[in-house]
Amino acid sequence: MQAASECTTCSTSGVAHVPARGRQRPVRFPACGLGMNGPADDWDGPWMPKQKLVPVSPEHAARAWVLIPFGFDLEMLVLHMLILAPAVAGFFVTEATTTFQGTPKPLLLREHLATLPPSVRPKVATASVDLASLCGTLRGQHRVGCFEETQRQALVGLLKEHVDSGRVAPSDLAIVADSDEISNPVVVRNLTRCMRLVHEANRVLGMLLTDFHGGLHCNYGDKWTHGPKISNVSSLLASDPEAARFLDYKVIPYLVHGGWHFSSFGTPSQVRHKLRQWGHANLHRNQTLSLSAIRAGMLNCSAWLHHRPPPSGRYDSGIGRCPPLIPAHVVENFDRHPVLAVFPSEVPDCWRRRPSRRHARKGWIQLVA
């Protein structure tokens, strides 16, 4: 396979750089269907592609592999795989035998491998991690941090095994993400055909995600910057994946429209349990964690909107009043998708409206009840 970084069809015209001073605007690579933003100083750096990026042909594209540390939310993991399966070569998943509190935990994915959708099952490789023996003496957030770091290091070890076996190429694309941080498959597919952007950067790139609360229910306008991190496989094997996890938009470039950060599926009490966990988006919005607030948020986002600061000092009535637009890659028909049918009687009416042309062009659809 020809390395995607060779980009034999690249033209010689230059790329307009963002000025190093002042607020940056996105840098776009229209032929690749990609846009990026990030620290303004980066755009004059030596890594910035000096030629206009043109995608290689599909047969010369790199392959993408998704690395996921998995906990409990099997429905979310399956949704993640269903969305990305058409765009990636495979999934590497590590699963712990204990919870953060040290209690035994079943290996849910391994137990349900045979029940995965046919489009996903052949692409999944798993490994179990005994976190209790590795992090047993730590307490509090140090224990949580140890668990997360150990699980991500195990992912890198699993990836290396497949590199050594020849299944994965060092020039392939590696995406490290939690199960609820789902990359946009269109962006992933475009990136595999424009790998020069990754190879020349020789660094970590991020995905800028739309932040949802209450499962797929509430998009209240914020962005999630601690989501998927992207590099080529050889760079990931030589780096610290846990350090890359907490790099944000202030220090690395980000791909815009990168995907979606969801919270949880299930009953309001299950969603509250997820939202109470360390490190999640509304950690400092305790007033939104009552069951009544979560029920209201699942219906129309009213509770979360009421407690969220206005964007840019003003309220925008168009943000999140009903999160109405669900990614086209998530579902084709509401009645046929078991993950979304958790609250079939509580689907907001505005989910049934026809999407605007602007949203339709971006790959969004409305649910059909």
N, C-alpha and C positions, 0 to 999 in steps of 0.2 A: 504494500500500500504506500502510495506517495505521501510524504509528510505534508500535512495541511499548511505548515508554516512556509513552504516553498512558494505558494501563491503565484504560480507561473503566469497568471493572467492579470497581475496587478498593473495598473497604469502608473505613470510617473508624475501625475499631478499632485501638488502638495495638499496637505490637510490644514485647514484654518485652525490655529491654536487659540485657546482662550487666554486673554491677558492675565499676567501673573498677579495683578493687583485687582482688588474689588471682588464683588460677588460673581462667581462663575456661572455660566449658562451651560446647558448640556452640549457636549460635542457629539455630532451625529456622523454615522457611517452609513449613508442611505443605501448603498448597494448591498450592504450586509443586513439591513433592517435592524441596526443596533444604535442605541444612544447611550452616552455615558456622562456622568458628572462626578465631581470629586474636588479635592483640594486644588485651588487655582494654580498653585506653584507647580503641581505635577505636570501640567500640560506643556510646559517648556522643557521637561526632562528628556534625557537621551532615549528613554524607552518609547516615547511617542512615535507611532508609525510615521515614517517620512513619506510614504506613498499612500495614495488613495487605496483603501481596502476594497478588494473585489472578491466575492466568494469563489472558492474552488468548486468544481463540479461535485455532485453528490457522491460519486464513486471515490473521490479523493478526500472526502471529508474525514475529520477525526471522529473517533467514537467517544461517547460521554458515559461516565460511570458515576452513580450516585452513592454516597457513603452516609448511612443513617444510623445513629445510636438510638436504639429503640427501648421504650419503657413499657407502658400499659395500653396506649390508645391504638388498638389493632385496627379499628375502623379508619382512623386517620391515616395510618400507615398504608392500608390498602388503597385508600383514596389517592394518596401521594403516588403510589406505584401505577395506579390506573391512569392518572393524568400524564405521567412522564414516560410510561412504557413505550409509546410510539417514537419517542425522541432519543432514547438512551439505549446503550448496549446491555446494561445490567445494573443491579442493586447489590451493594454489600451492606449487610445489616449485622450489628452486634447487639446482643441481648443479655442483660444481667440476670444472674440467678437470685439476686436480692434487691430489695428496695433501698432508697436512701436511708431509711431508718434501720436497715440491717435485717429485716424480716424476710423469710424465704419468699420467692416470687416464681410462679410458673413461667416456663419458656413459651409464651403465648404464640409467637410466630412459628417456632419449630413445631408446636402441636397442631397448627392450622395450615402448614405448608400445602398439604394436599387439597385444601379447600380454596386456595388462591385462584383468581381468574386465570384462564388458560393463557391469556396474553402476558401475564406477569410471572407465572410459576417458573418457567425455564430460565428466567433472568435473575433469580434471587440466589445469593450465596450468604450463608449465615455463620455466625460463631457466637458461642456463649462466653461470658466473662464472670469469674467469681470475684466480685467486688469486695465482699465481706473480708476475705483473706488479705486483700491488697490495701484496703482503707479502713480496717476495723478499729484502729485506735483513735481515729480522728472524730471530731464532733462538730455539729453545727454546719455553717457554710463551708468550713474547710473540708468536711466530709463530703458535702455535695460537690464541691469543686474537684475533689479527688476522684469521685465516681465518674463525673463527666469527662475529666481528662483521661482517666484510665480507659474508659469506653472508646474515646476517640483514638487513643493510641492503639487499641486493639483493632480498630477499623483500618488504620494504616498497615498494621501487620497482616491483616486479611488481604488488603490490596497488594502488598508485596508478594504474598504467596502466589497470587494470580499473575503478577508481572513475571516472577521467576518461572512460572509454568508456560509463559508465552501467550496466555489468554488476553492480557492487557499490555498495550504498548506504552513505553515511557512518554511518548508524545501525545497520548490520549488526554481527554479532558476529565478532571476529577472535580466533583461537586460535593462538598461536605455540608450537610443540613440536618436539622432535627426533623422528626416525622411531620410536624405541623408547619414547616417552612417549605412550601411547595414552589419550585421554580416554574416559570412560564415555559412550556415546551417549545413555543415558537422561538423564544430568545435562545434556548439551549440549542435548538436545531440550527439557528443562524450562526451561533457562535462556533459550532463544530465545523462550519464551512469557512469561517474567518479566524482560524486559530492563530494567525499572525498577531492578532490583538493580544492574545495570551502569551505567546512565545516571546514576543519582543518586550512585553512588559516585564517578564521574568519575575513576577510578583503575584500577590493575591489580588483578585478582583472580587467585588461584592455584587449581590443582587439587591436592589431596592424593592421591598415588598409592600403591598397594600395590607394594612393591619386590620384584621377582623376580630370581633369579639362575639361570644355566644355561638360558637361553631361557625357556620357560614352566614350568620344572621346580621351582624352589625359592622358595617364599614363606616367608621366615623371620621375618615379623612386623614388619619395619621399614617406615617410610614415606619416600617420596621427595618432597622439597619443592622441588626445582629443576626441576620439570616444567612442564607447559603453563601459560602466562600468558594471561589473557583480558582483553579490553577491547573497547569499540566501535571500529569502523574509524577514525573521525575522531580518537579519542584516540591510536591506534597511529600514525597518520600524523604526529602532532605530537610523538611521544615518541621515546625511544631504546630500541629493542627489546633491545639487548644489556645495557643497564643493568637492564631489567626481568627479564632472564634469571636474575640472581643474587639477586633479592629472595626471601626465604624467610618461613616462618611467623612469624618474630619481628617482621616489619614490615608484612605485608599480610594481609588476610583470605583464608581458603582454603575452597573447597568440599570437603566431606568426601565419601568414596566416589567420588573424582574419576576413577579409572581405574587403569592398570597401567603400571609401568615394567619393561620386560623387558631382558634383557642381550643375548643373541645366539642365532642358530640355527647349526646345523652340528655339526662334529666337536668333541670336547673341545679339540683344539688351536686351532680357530677361536674357540671360546668364550674360551679363555685369552687369545688375541690381543686380543679385545674388552675383556676385563676388565683388561688391562694398560694400556689407553689412558689418557691424562691425563684426570683429572676424573671418573672413574667411581666407582660407589658403594663398591667395596671397594678403593680405592686404597691404604689403609693396612692391608689384611689380606693381606699377601704370603704368609702361610702357607697360604692357600686357593688359591694359583695353580699348584700342581703338577698335572700331568695326572691323577694318581691321585685327588687331592682333587676335581677337577672331575668326573671320572667318577662318583665316589661321590655328589657333590652332585646330579648329573643323575638319579641313581637314587632317592635318598631324603633329600637335604639333609644327610646326616650330617656331612659335612666342614664345611660352613658353620655348622651349628648348634653343632658342637663348639668353634668358635673365636669364636662371637659372645657378647657379654656378656649375662647374663640380663636380661630386661625387668624394670624396677623392683626389681632386686636378687634376683630369684628365677627359677627355670627353669619354664617353662610347657610341659608335655608336649604341649599341644594346638597349639602354634605350629610350623608348618612341618615337622613330622616327615615328612610327605609333602605336597606342595603340591597337593594333590589336587583342589582346586576351581579349575577353569578358567572364565573368564568365559563366560557363555552366548553372548555376541556373538562369541566367537572361533571356535567350532566347533560344528557340529550332529552330525557323525559323524566319528570319528577316522579311519576308513579312507578317507574321501573328502577329507581335508584334507591336501594335499601338504606344507604348511609344518610340520604337526605330525608327519608320518610320517618324520621324520629318523631317529629311533631306535625303530621300531615294536616291536623285540624287547626294549627296555629300559624300557617304560612301567611305572611302579610299580603294583603290584597295587591299592594304595589308590585309584588314579585310577578304578577300576572300581566303587567303592562307590556306593550311592545317596546323594545329598546330603541333609543334614538339612533339615527344613522351614525352619529359620531361614535357611540359606544359599539354599535354593530361592527364598524370598521376595525375596532380594537379587539375583536374576538369575544365579545360578551353576548350572552343570550338571556332571555327571561325563562324562568321556570314555567312549566305547563302543569297545572294542577289536574 
